[in-house]
Amino acid sequence: MATPSPTYRGPVDRLSYLVVLSRPRFWLYLAGPVLVGAAAAATTLGDLLSPEVFVLFAYFLVPANVFLYGINDLFDADVDEANPKKDDREARWRDDQINLAIVIGSGVLGAVVITLVPALAGPWLAAHFFLAVEYSAPPFRFKTTPFLDSLSNGLYILPGVAAYAAVAGVNPPPLAVAGAWLWTMAMHTFSAIPDIDPDREAGIQTTATALGEGRTYAYCAVVWTLAAASFATIDGRLAGLLAIYPLFVLGVALSDVDVARAYWWFPILNTVVGMLITVGALWGVVYG
């Protein structure tokens, strides 16, 4: 059952709730790929200042996160009653018509964004929104089907693919898309490890609940290794950088570090890795 709507003290109080709902720690998970994709596609610094890049980055920094996690929390309201992550770092869905209108409005704004970018980027964005909804919502609700929950998390890299297409006028190399998609699959599955017990209690099946903690670590290490191998066909330096991830997951698996704690280190690790990839791409634009 959704948490009943409280009496908000004012707009700031409601805004505070919506910010927590949108997972600020993870804002760059959608907006970061836009910067990476645009930097990889750019041939001049002016490319990075194009209106399309600005529109994509602005939308995927906040509104897209309100939409994605709002849909998630709306359809997970009953399950989240037993999820300890909702006690402090995240918010439970509040059954409020204004909140619902804001979440839906954020999705409608995404449809407007599709009309503002080159046609080549449109299908990638449409795929993102389809997965963003159907990851949590019926009829597919991918998050409750082992391995489809992992596969559907390619939604996180699609804004970056769209940005590349918008700037370059062509789609990115298929193996680059595959490598990034594999990366998101492992990232999602690792993040599901702390939820194994709550999900099992709620009767939810995920890749992590199906494999169990030990085999989920192995799954993540293998998928991250495949991601690095895919990027090795593009640039060996990218492969070396992404090799950090399988090493990281093995380190957590073989240590006494609480996986729930390690999960919250990923925003920092991902930001650093994304920054290095972006700076490397920009170096090639300026000095290449």
QUINORGI-V51996 format. One record per pair of residues at least 24 apart in sequence whose ideal C-beta (glycine too) atoms are under 7 Angstrom apart, sorted by sequence separation. I is the first residue (numbers start at 1). GAP is how many residues later the second one is. D is the distance in Angstrom with one decimal. If there is no record, write none. Layout:
BEGIN
i:I gap:GAP d:D
i:I gap:GAP d:D
END
This chain:
BEGIN
i:131 gap:24 d:3.8
i:157 gap:24 d:6.1
i:221 gap:25 d:4.4
i:224 gap:25 d:6.7
i:31 gap:26 d:5.6
i:34 gap:26 d:5.4
i:128 gap:27 d:5.2
i:154 gap:27 d:4.1
i:157 gap:27 d:5.5
i:189 gap:27 d:6.1
i:156 gap:28 d:4.7
i:221 gap:28 d:5.0
i:31 gap:29 d:4.5
i:74 gap:29 d:6.9
i:220 gap:29 d:4.8
i:221 gap:29 d:5.7
i:244 gap:29 d:6.8
i:30 gap:30 d:4.2
i:31 gap:30 d:4.0
i:128 gap:30 d:3.8
i:154 gap:30 d:5.4
i:189 gap:30 d:6.1
i:190 gap:30 d:4.7
i:127 gap:31 d:5.6
i:128 gap:31 d:6.2
i:153 gap:31 d:4.6
i:189 gap:31 d:5.5
i:71 gap:32 d:6.5
i:153 gap:32 d:5.9
i:217 gap:32 d:5.8
i:241 gap:32 d:6.1
i:70 gap:33 d:3.3
i:125 gap:33 d:6.9
i:27 gap:34 d:5.6
i:30 gap:34 d:5.2
i:124 gap:34 d:5.0
i:151 gap:34 d:6.2
i:186 gap:34 d:4.5
i:27 gap:35 d:6.6
i:30 gap:35 d:6.1
i:150 gap:35 d:4.5
i:153 gap:35 d:3.8
i:241 gap:35 d:6.2
i:66 gap:36 d:6.6
i:67 gap:36 d:5.9
i:70 gap:36 d:7.0
i:217 gap:36 d:3.9
i:241 gap:36 d:6.8
i:66 gap:37 d:6.2
i:124 gap:37 d:4.7
i:125 gap:37 d:5.0
i:186 gap:37 d:4.0
i:27 gap:38 d:5.6
i:124 gap:38 d:4.0
i:150 gap:38 d:5.6
i:185 gap:38 d:5.3
i:186 gap:38 d:4.4
i:26 gap:39 d:6.9
i:67 gap:39 d:3.8
i:149 gap:39 d:6.9
i:150 gap:39 d:4.9
i:238 gap:39 d:6.9
i:22 gap:40 d:6.5
i:66 gap:40 d:4.5
i:67 gap:40 d:4.6
i:121 gap:41 d:4.0
i:124 gap:41 d:6.3
i:182 gap:41 d:5.4
i:183 gap:41 d:6.7
i:186 gap:41 d:6.8
i:23 gap:42 d:6.2
i:22 gap:43 d:4.1
i:63 gap:43 d:4.4
i:67 gap:43 d:6.5
i:237 gap:43 d:6.9
i:22 gap:44 d:4.7
i:121 gap:44 d:4.4
i:182 gap:44 d:5.1
i:183 gap:44 d:4.3
i:21 gap:45 d:6.8
i:117 gap:45 d:6.7
i:120 gap:45 d:4.5
i:121 gap:45 d:4.3
i:182 gap:45 d:3.8
i:23 gap:46 d:5.3
i:63 gap:46 d:5.4
i:64 gap:46 d:6.3
i:22 gap:47 d:5.6
i:118 gap:47 d:6.9
i:18 gap:48 d:6.2
i:21 gap:48 d:5.8
i:118 gap:48 d:5.1
i:179 gap:48 d:4.8
i:182 gap:48 d:6.3
i:21 gap:49 d:6.0
i:117 gap:49 d:4.9
i:120 gap:49 d:6.8
i:59 gap:50 d:6.7
i:59 gap:51 d:6.5
i:120 gap:51 d:6.9
i:179 gap:51 d:3.2
i:21 gap:52 d:6.3
i:178 gap:52 d:4.9
i:179 gap:52 d:4.3
i:59 gap:54 d:4.9
i:175 gap:55 d:4.9
i:176 gap:55 d:6.9
i:56 gap:57 d:7.0
i:149 gap:57 d:5.2
i:150 gap:57 d:4.8
i:55 gap:58 d:6.0
i:149 gap:58 d:5.7
i:175 gap:58 d:4.8
i:176 gap:58 d:5.3
i:146 gap:59 d:5.6
i:175 gap:59 d:6.4
i:183 gap:59 d:6.8
i:186 gap:59 d:6.8
i:190 gap:59 d:6.2
i:76 gap:60 d:6.6
i:144 gap:60 d:5.4
i:145 gap:60 d:6.8
i:146 gap:60 d:6.0
i:147 gap:60 d:5.5
i:55 gap:61 d:5.3
i:56 gap:61 d:6.7
i:71 gap:61 d:6.7
i:75 gap:61 d:4.5
i:144 gap:61 d:5.9
i:146 gap:61 d:4.8
i:173 gap:61 d:6.1
i:55 gap:62 d:6.8
i:71 gap:62 d:5.9
i:75 gap:62 d:5.3
i:143 gap:63 d:6.9
i:68 gap:64 d:4.9
i:72 gap:64 d:4.5
i:146 gap:64 d:4.0
i:52 gap:65 d:4.9
i:67 gap:65 d:6.6
i:71 gap:65 d:5.1
i:194 gap:65 d:5.7
i:52 gap:66 d:6.7
i:71 gap:66 d:6.0
i:193 gap:66 d:4.9
i:194 gap:66 d:4.0
i:23 gap:67 d:6.6
i:194 gap:69 d:5.5
i:20 gap:70 d:6.8
i:21 gap:70 d:4.8
i:20 gap:71 d:4.3
i:191 gap:72 d:5.7
i:17 gap:74 d:6.1
i:2 gap:75 d:3.9
i:1 gap:76 d:6.7
i:1 gap:77 d:6.0
i:17 gap:77 d:6.7
i:18 gap:84 d:6.5
i:6 gap:88 d:6.8
i:3 gap:89 d:4.8
i:5 gap:89 d:5.2
i:3 gap:90 d:6.5
i:5 gap:90 d:5.6
i:2 gap:91 d:5.0
i:3 gap:91 d:5.1
i:4 gap:91 d:6.1
i:5 gap:91 d:3.8
i:2 gap:92 d:6.9
i:3 gap:92 d:6.7
i:2 gap:93 d:3.7
i:60 gap:99 d:4.7
i:56 gap:103 d:6.3
i:56 gap:106 d:6.6
i:56 gap:107 d:5.2
i:53 gap:110 d:6.2
i:56 gap:110 d:7.0
i:83 gap:112 d:6.8
i:52 gap:114 d:4.3
i:53 gap:114 d:6.6
i:83 gap:115 d:4.9
i:82 gap:116 d:5.2
i:50 gap:117 d:6.6
i:82 gap:119 d:5.9
i:47 gap:120 d:5.1
i:82 gap:120 d:6.1
i:33 gap:123 d:6.8
i:37 gap:123 d:3.5
i:41 gap:123 d:4.4
i:79 gap:123 d:4.6
i:33 gap:124 d:5.2
i:36 gap:124 d:5.3
i:37 gap:124 d:6.2
i:40 gap:124 d:5.9
i:34 gap:125 d:5.0
i:38 gap:125 d:4.5
i:42 gap:125 d:5.8
i:79 gap:125 d:6.2
i:30 gap:126 d:6.3
i:33 gap:126 d:5.2
i:34 gap:126 d:5.8
i:37 gap:126 d:3.7
i:38 gap:126 d:7.0
i:41 gap:126 d:3.8
i:29 gap:127 d:5.5
i:33 gap:127 d:2.8
i:37 gap:127 d:3.9
i:41 gap:127 d:3.7
i:30 gap:129 d:5.5
i:34 gap:129 d:4.5
i:38 gap:129 d:5.1
i:36 gap:238 d:5.8
i:39 gap:239 d:4.8
i:45 gap:240 d:6.3
i:26 gap:241 d:6.4
i:36 gap:241 d:5.4
i:40 gap:241 d:4.9
i:44 gap:241 d:6.7
i:25 gap:242 d:4.7
i:32 gap:242 d:4.5
i:36 gap:242 d:5.4
i:39 gap:242 d:3.7
i:43 gap:242 d:6.7
i:28 gap:243 d:5.8
i:35 gap:243 d:5.3
i:39 gap:243 d:5.4
i:42 gap:243 d:5.1
i:28 gap:246 d:6.9
END
